[in-house]
Amino acid sequence: MPKVKVISRNESEFTRDRKSDLVKVYRNIDPKLHPFEKPREYVRALNAVKLDKVFAKPFLYALAGHRDGIWSMCTLPTTLVTIASGSCDGEMRIWNLSNRKCIWKAQAHSRFVRGICSDNEGKNMLTCSDDKTIKIWAIDQSEALDNQEEIQPINTFLGKNNFTGIDHHRNQNMFATSGVQVDIWDVSRAEATHSFKWGAESIYTVKFNLIETNVLGATSSDRNVILYDVRQKSPMRKLTLTNNSNALCWNPQEAYHFTIANDDGNAYTFDMRRMKRAQLVHEDHVSAVIAVDYSPTGQEIVTGSYDRTLRIYSTVKDTSHSREIYFTKRMHRIFSVKYSADCKYVLSGSDDTNIRLWKAHASKRIGALLPREKRQEDYCDKLKQKYQYAPEVRRIARHRHLPSFVNAIRMDKHNHAQAERRKTRNKKAHSAPGTVRTQDPKKAKVVGEVQ
């Protein structure tokens, strides 16, 4: 008798209670039954990359209200939706990102608000300016905005010279300022408790390390990056580069790593234990990089430049090129950038008096996802990761639209670099072996190190 195999199924298991319910489908994962699995996955990966480009809309909204360029910004450690900004006309504002409104404002200084930061509890804001003053503001005075009352600082410190930057200690009631020198202040004292000098004419910026909290870094006008130790009350190391550095930021997860924004259009990541060679060189900007900030995970950085673009780089992958470039027609030179505390958004303050909010990942959807949507998103990410080196997938994923002037300058720099490489290659071919050496780009910008 011949054997007959019959498919037997219980109809109740495959009947939907509601129209919105999903239909049950049993799938046999035997590879013999799926001989074209890789071609199908490649097509799905290609479609996923194309859809990323279709839905890439990173710009969310702009916060308008300042009357001059946004020079400095700060996020609060106790909330995700509140930021503070200082403009070039001396005004300070505090914004609520959820309702897109200014909840607090004050005429903090008569000149540029060069630096703004929060204390470790998120209750007070500290600002410094070119008018030689440091002021502490209590940010719980939001009712004064409705009453149109003039808000007064709770404390004012007078200095002898202009201030260019300020940062608060993560654990203690002390803060550091930069100017002619680096000063360490105590909140309860009217004068600086200590001052650091190491031959610099002017200090641009100062930042406390977020893990080794007694270490702080500063950039100076004589092309130096200087590290100080608050406990020993003495400088530790000084690194000299070929160009000035405009900003410095410490990695919040790796205590030894910091990134500087340089005038040559690049950002450099260094290890403070070995500063004779950069760990990473972040290229692609065509003008001076003014601002830099780390994501809370320490895996990415965001930079703002004079070329009116915002770029996001990975600090995990050994690549010098940016992952994203953001720009708008109305956005001018970017003076300050910040990552949100949840790593989902990026903030930029520019010379056109606006603060802009961007998505850190241009094509990511905002809001809660259904479980099946989350699974689909994870599946597409895995496919893109699996086929990231396929020529067509790689070409589509790397493509970015650039402003015309940025593209023109980029092509000029590319042609110049090719000419230099060709010149070096010809020199090496017509010289004695070992006389012409190619220079490591990670060492090229380092002039020297002093301990």
C-alpha positions as CSV (number, residue, x, y, z in Angstrom):
1,M,0.0,0.0,0.0
2,P,1.4,3.5,-0.8
3,K,2.0,5.9,2.0
4,V,0.2,9.2,1.8
5,K,1.4,12.2,4.0
6,V,-1.5,14.5,4.8
7,I,-1.2,18.0,6.3
8,S,-3.4,18.1,9.3
9,R,-4.1,21.5,11.0
10,N,-6.4,22.7,13.6
11,E,-8.6,25.4,12.0
12,S,-9.1,27.2,15.3
13,E,-5.3,27.8,15.6
14,F,-5.3,29.7,12.3
15,T,-8.5,31.7,12.7
16,R,-8.1,35.3,13.7
17,D,-10.3,36.7,16.5
18,R,-10.0,40.2,15.1
19,K,-9.1,41.6,11.7
20,S,-6.1,43.4,13.2
21,D,-4.5,40.1,14.4
22,L,-1.6,38.7,12.4
23,V,-2.1,35.5,10.4
24,K,0.0,32.6,11.8
25,V,2.6,31.3,9.4
26,Y,4.8,28.3,10.1
27,R,8.2,28.5,8.4
28,N,10.5,25.6,7.7
29,I,14.1,26.9,8.2
30,D,15.7,23.9,6.5
31,P,18.4,25.5,4.2
32,K,17.7,22.9,1.5
33,L,14.2,24.4,1.0
34,H,15.7,27.9,0.6
35,P,18.4,27.8,-2.0
36,F,18.2,31.5,-2.8
37,E,18.4,32.9,0.7
38,K,21.5,35.0,0.1
39,P,20.2,36.7,-3.1
40,R,16.9,37.5,-1.3
41,E,18.8,38.9,1.7
42,Y,21.0,41.1,-0.5
43,V,17.9,42.6,-2.2
44,R,16.4,43.2,1.2
45,A,19.6,44.9,2.4
46,L,19.7,47.0,-0.7
47,N,16.0,48.1,-0.2
48,A,16.8,48.8,3.5
49,V,19.6,51.2,2.5
50,K,17.5,52.9,-0.1
51,L,14.7,53.4,2.4
52,D,17.1,55.0,4.8
53,K,17.8,57.6,2.2
54,V,14.1,58.1,1.5
55,F,13.2,58.7,5.1
56,A,16.4,60.6,6.1
57,K,14.9,63.8,7.5
58,P,17.2,64.8,10.4
59,F,16.1,68.4,10.9
60,L,13.3,68.7,13.5
61,Y,12.8,72.3,14.4
62,A,14.6,75.6,15.3
63,L,14.3,77.6,18.5
64,A,14.1,81.3,17.7
65,G,14.3,84.2,20.1
66,H,17.9,85.3,20.5
67,R,18.8,88.6,18.8
68,D,22.5,87.6,18.1
69,G,24.5,84.5,17.4
70,I,24.5,81.6,19.8
71,W,28.0,81.4,21.2
72,S,27.6,78.8,24.0
73,M,25.2,76.1,25.0
74,C,24.8,73.7,28.0
75,T,22.6,70.7,28.9
76,L,21.4,70.1,32.5
77,P,22.5,66.8,34.2
78,T,19.1,66.3,35.8
79,T,16.7,66.6,32.9
80,L,16.6,65.6,29.2
81,V,14.4,68.4,27.9
82,T,16.1,71.5,29.2
83,I,19.0,73.4,27.7
84,A,20.6,76.8,28.3
85,S,22.1,79.1,25.7
86,G,24.2,82.2,25.7
87,S,24.3,84.7,22.8
88,C,26.8,87.3,21.6
89,D,24.7,90.2,22.9
90,G,25.0,88.9,26.5
91,E,21.5,87.3,26.8
92,M,21.0,83.9,28.4
93,R,18.0,81.8,27.8
94,I,16.7,78.4,29.1
95,W,14.6,76.3,26.7
96,N,12.2,73.5,27.1
97,L,12.7,71.1,24.1
98,S,9.4,69.3,24.6
99,N,7.2,72.3,24.1
100,R,9.8,74.4,22.1
101,K,9.5,77.4,24.3
102,C,11.8,79.7,26.3
103,I,11.0,79.2,30.0
104,W,13.6,81.6,31.4
105,K,15.7,84.5,30.1
106,A,18.0,87.2,31.5
107,Q,20.4,89.9,30.3
108,A,23.3,88.1,31.9
109,H,26.2,90.3,30.6
110,S,27.0,93.3,28.6
111,R,29.2,91.4,26.1
112,F,29.6,87.9,24.7
113,V,28.5,85.0,26.9
114,R,31.7,83.1,26.3
115,G,30.9,80.2,28.5
116,I,27.9,78.6,30.3
117,C,27.7,75.5,32.4
118,S,25.6,73.9,35.1
119,D,26.6,72.9,38.6
120,N,26.6,69.2,39.5
121,E,23.0,69.3,40.9
122,G,21.5,71.1,38.0
123,K,20.0,73.9,40.1
124,N,22.3,76.8,39.2
125,M,23.9,78.1,36.0
126,L,27.3,79.7,35.7
127,T,28.2,82.2,33.0
128,C,31.3,84.1,32.1
129,S,31.8,86.9,29.6
130,D,34.2,89.5,28.1
131,D,33.0,92.0,30.7
132,K,35.3,90.4,33.3
133,T,32.5,88.9,35.4
134,I,31.3,85.5,36.4
135,K,27.7,85.1,37.5
136,I,25.7,82.4,39.1
137,W,22.0,82.2,38.3
138,A,19.2,80.2,40.1
139,I,17.2,78.7,37.3
140,D,14.1,78.2,39.4
141,Q,13.0,81.8,38.8
142,S,10.8,80.9,35.8
143,E,7.9,82.9,37.2
144,A,9.9,86.1,36.6
145,L,9.5,85.5,32.9
146,D,5.8,85.9,33.1
147,N,6.0,89.0,35.3
148,Q,8.5,90.7,33.1
149,E,10.7,91.3,36.1
150,E,14.5,91.8,35.9
151,I,16.2,88.7,37.1
152,Q,19.3,89.2,39.3
153,P,22.2,86.7,39.8
154,I,22.6,85.1,43.2
155,N,26.4,85.7,43.1
156,T,28.9,87.7,41.0
157,F,32.6,87.2,40.8
158,L,34.8,90.0,39.4
159,G,38.0,89.2,37.5
160,K,41.0,91.2,36.3
161,N,40.8,90.1,32.7
162,N,38.3,88.8,30.1
163,F,37.0,85.2,30.5
164,T,36.8,82.9,27.5
165,G,35.4,79.7,29.0
166,I,34.0,78.1,32.2
167,D,33.4,74.5,33.4
168,H,32.2,73.1,36.7
169,H,33.7,70.3,38.7
170,R,31.6,67.1,38.6
171,N,31.6,66.3,42.3
172,Q,32.8,69.4,44.2
173,N,31.7,73.0,44.5
174,M,34.5,74.4,42.4
175,F,34.7,75.6,38.8
176,A,37.5,76.6,36.4
177,T,37.7,79.6,34.1
178,S,40.0,80.4,31.1
179,G,41.3,83.7,29.9
180,V,44.7,85.0,30.3
181,Q,45.3,82.0,32.6
182,V,43.4,79.1,34.0
183,D,41.8,80.0,37.4
184,I,40.2,77.6,39.9
185,W,37.3,79.1,41.9
186,D,35.4,78.1,45.0
187,V,31.7,79.0,45.0
188,S,32.0,80.3,48.6
189,R,35.0,82.6,47.9
190,A,35.2,85.9,46.0
191,E,38.6,85.3,44.5
192,A,40.3,82.5,42.7
193,T,41.9,79.9,44.9
194,H,44.6,79.0,42.4
195,S,45.9,80.0,39.0
196,F,47.8,78.0,36.4
197,K,50.3,79.6,34.0
198,W,52.5,78.0,31.5
199,G,53.6,80.7,29.1
200,A,50.4,80.9,27.1
201,E,49.2,84.4,26.0
202,S,45.5,83.4,26.1
203,I,43.5,80.3,27.0
204,Y,40.5,79.6,24.7
205,T,38.6,76.9,26.6
206,V,38.9,74.7,29.7
207,K,37.1,71.4,30.5
208,F,37.1,69.1,33.5
209,N,37.6,65.3,32.9
210,L,34.3,63.6,33.6
211,I,35.9,60.4,35.1
212,E,39.3,61.6,36.5
213,T,37.5,64.7,37.8
214,N,40.7,66.4,39.1
215,V,42.2,66.6,35.7
216,L,41.3,69.4,33.3
217,G,42.4,70.3,29.8
218,A,42.7,73.6,28.1
219,T,43.6,75.0,24.6
220,S,45.7,78.1,24.2
221,S,46.4,80.7,21.6
222,D,50.0,79.5,21.1
223,R,48.8,76.2,19.5
224,N,49.1,74.2,22.7
225,V,46.8,71.8,24.5
226,I,47.6,71.8,28.2
227,L,46.6,69.3,30.9
228,Y,46.4,70.3,34.6
229,D,46.0,68.4,37.8
230,V,44.0,70.3,40.5
231,R,45.3,68.1,43.3
232,Q,49.0,68.9,42.6
233,K,48.2,72.4,41.6
234,S,50.6,72.2,38.7
235,P,50.5,71.6,34.9
236,M,51.0,68.0,33.8
237,R,51.6,68.0,30.0
238,K,51.7,70.3,27.1
239,L,51.1,69.3,23.5
240,T,52.0,71.6,20.6
241,L,50.3,71.4,17.3
242,T,50.8,73.2,13.9
243,N,47.4,75.0,14.2
244,N,45.3,76.5,17.0
245,S,42.7,74.4,18.7
246,N,39.4,76.0,19.4
247,A,37.6,73.5,21.6
248,L,38.3,70.5,23.7
249,C,36.0,67.7,25.0
250,W,36.6,64.6,27.2
251,N,35.3,61.2,26.4
252,P,32.6,60.5,29.1
253,Q,33.4,56.7,29.1
254,E,37.1,56.5,28.6
255,A,39.0,58.8,31.0
256,Y,42.2,59.0,28.9
257,H,40.7,60.1,25.6
258,F,39.9,63.7,24.5
259,T,39.1,65.3,21.2
260,I,40.1,68.8,20.0
261,A,38.6,71.0,17.3
262,N,41.4,72.4,15.2
263,D,41.8,75.4,12.8
264,D,43.0,73.1,10.0
265,G,39.5,71.7,9.5
266,N,40.1,68.5,11.4
267,A,39.2,67.2,14.8
268,Y,41.8,65.0,16.6
269,T,41.3,62.4,19.2
270,F,44.3,61.9,21.6
271,D,45.2,59.6,24.4
272,M,46.6,61.7,27.2
273,R,49.1,59.0,28.1
274,R,50.7,59.0,24.6
275,M,50.2,62.4,22.9
276,K,52.9,62.2,20.3
277,R,50.5,60.6,17.9
278,A,46.7,61.1,17.4
279,Q,44.5,58.1,17.9
280,L,42.0,59.3,15.3
281,V,41.9,62.1,12.7
282,H,38.4,63.3,11.9
283,E,38.4,64.9,8.4
284,D,35.9,66.2,5.9
285,H,35.3,69.7,7.2
286,V,36.6,72.3,4.7
287,S,37.0,75.2,7.2
288,A,38.0,75.6,10.9
289,V,36.2,73.4,13.4
290,I,34.9,75.6,16.2
291,A,32.9,73.2,18.5
292,V,33.0,69.5,19.5
293,D,31.0,67.4,21.9
294,Y,30.9,63.7,22.8
295,S,27.8,61.5,22.9
296,P,27.0,60.1,26.4
297,T,28.1,56.7,25.3
298,G,31.5,58.0,24.1
299,Q,31.1,56.2,20.8
300,E,30.4,59.3,18.6
301,I,31.3,62.9,18.4
302,V,29.6,65.9,16.8
303,T,31.5,68.9,15.4
304,G,30.4,72.3,14.2
305,S,32.5,74.3,11.7
306,Y,32.9,77.7,10.0
307,D,31.8,75.9,6.8
308,R,28.2,76.0,8.1
309,T,27.9,72.2,8.4
310,L,27.5,69.8,11.3
311,R,29.2,66.4,11.1
312,I,28.9,63.3,13.2
313,Y,31.9,60.9,13.5
314,S,32.4,57.5,15.0
315,T,35.1,57.1,17.6
316,V,34.9,53.3,17.6
317,K,35.5,52.6,13.9
318,D,39.0,53.4,12.6
319,T,37.8,55.8,9.9
320,S,38.5,59.4,9.4
321,H,35.3,60.3,7.5
322,S,32.1,61.5,9.0
323,R,29.0,59.3,9.3
324,E,26.5,62.2,8.7
325,I,26.6,65.8,7.5
326,Y,23.8,68.2,8.4
327,F,23.2,71.6,6.9
328,T,20.4,74.0,5.9
329,K,20.4,77.0,3.5
330,R,19.7,79.5,6.4
331,M,22.3,78.1,8.8
332,H,25.4,80.1,9.2
333,R,28.7,79.5,11.0
334,I,28.2,77.0,13.9
335,F,29.7,78.2,17.3
336,S,28.4,75.5,19.6
337,V,27.2,71.9,19.5
338,K,25.7,69.5,22.1
339,Y,24.5,65.9,22.3
340,S,21.4,65.2,24.2
341,A,21.6,62.9,27.3
342,D,19.7,60.1,25.6
343,C,22.0,60.1,22.4
344,K,19.0,60.5,20.1
345,Y,19.4,64.2,19.3
346,V,22.0,66.8,18.4
347,L,21.8,70.5,19.1
348,S,23.6,73.3,17.2
349,G,23.9,77.0,17.9
350,S,24.9,79.2,14.9
351,D,25.5,82.8,13.9
352,D,21.9,83.2,12.5
353,T,20.5,83.4,16.1
354,N,18.8,80.0,16.0
355,I,19.3,76.8,17.9
356,R,18.5,73.7,15.8
357,L,17.5,70.3,16.9
358,W,18.6,67.3,14.7
359,K,18.2,63.6,14.9
360,A,21.4,61.8,15.7
361,H,20.4,59.1,13.2
362,A,18.7,60.7,10.2
363,S,16.3,57.9,9.3
364,K,15.3,56.7,12.8
365,R,11.6,57.0,13.7
366,I,10.7,59.0,16.7
367,G,8.4,57.6,19.3
368,A,7.4,54.2,20.6
369,L,7.6,51.2,18.2
370,L,5.4,48.2,18.2
371,P,7.3,44.9,18.9
372,R,7.0,43.8,15.2
373,E,8.3,47.2,14.1
374,K,11.2,46.9,16.4
375,R,12.0,43.4,15.1
376,Q,11.8,44.6,11.5
377,E,14.1,47.5,12.3
378,D,16.7,45.2,14.0
379,Y,16.4,42.8,11.1
380,C,17.2,45.6,8.6
381,D,20.1,46.8,10.7
382,K,21.6,43.3,10.7
383,L,21.2,43.0,7.0
384,K,22.9,46.3,6.4
385,Q,25.7,45.3,8.7
386,K,26.1,41.9,6.9
387,Y,26.2,43.4,3.4
388,Q,27.9,46.7,4.2
389,Y,30.9,45.9,2.0
390,A,28.8,45.0,-1.1
391,P,29.6,47.6,-3.7
392,E,26.1,48.8,-4.4
393,V,25.1,48.8,-0.7
394,R,28.3,50.6,0.2
395,R,27.9,53.2,-2.5
396,I,24.3,54.1,-1.5
397,A,25.1,54.1,2.2
398,R,28.1,56.5,1.8
399,H,26.5,59.0,-0.5
400,R,25.7,62.4,1.0
401,H,24.4,65.5,-0.6
402,L,26.8,68.4,0.0
403,P,26.4,72.2,-0.4
404,S,27.9,73.5,-3.6
405,F,30.6,75.6,-2.0
406,V,31.6,72.7,0.3
407,N,31.8,70.3,-2.6
408,A,34.0,72.8,-4.6
409,I,36.4,73.3,-1.7
410,R,36.5,69.6,-1.1
411,M,37.4,68.8,-4.7
412,D,40.2,71.5,-4.5
413,K,41.6,69.9,-1.4
414,H,41.4,66.4,-2.9
415,N,43.3,67.5,-6.1
416,H,45.9,69.2,-3.9
417,A,46.4,66.1,-1.8
418,Q,46.7,64.0,-5.0
419,A,49.3,66.3,-6.3
420,E,51.3,66.1,-3.1
421,R,51.1,62.3,-3.1
422,R,52.3,62.2,-6.7
423,K,55.1,64.6,-6.0
424,T,56.3,62.5,-3.0
425,R,56.0,59.3,-5.1
426,N,58.2,60.8,-7.8
427,K,60.7,62.0,-5.3
428,K,60.9,58.6,-3.8
429,A,61.4,56.9,-7.2
430,H,64.3,59.2,-8.1
431,S,66.1,59.4,-4.8
432,A,68.3,57.0,-2.8
433,P,66.4,54.4,-0.8
434,G,65.4,55.7,2.6
435,T,66.1,59.4,2.0
436,V,62.4,60.3,1.3
437,R,59.9,59.2,4.0
438,T,56.2,59.4,4.0
439,Q,54.8,61.1,7.0
440,D,52.1,59.5,9.2
441,P,49.0,61.8,9.1
442,K,48.4,61.0,12.8
443,K,51.8,62.4,13.6
444,A,52.0,65.2,11.0
445,K,50.2,67.8,13.0
446,V,52.1,67.2,16.3
447,V,55.1,69.5,16.8
448,G,56.2,68.3,20.2
449,E,55.2,67.3,23.8
450,V,56.5,68.8,27.1
451,Q,56.0,67.1,30.4
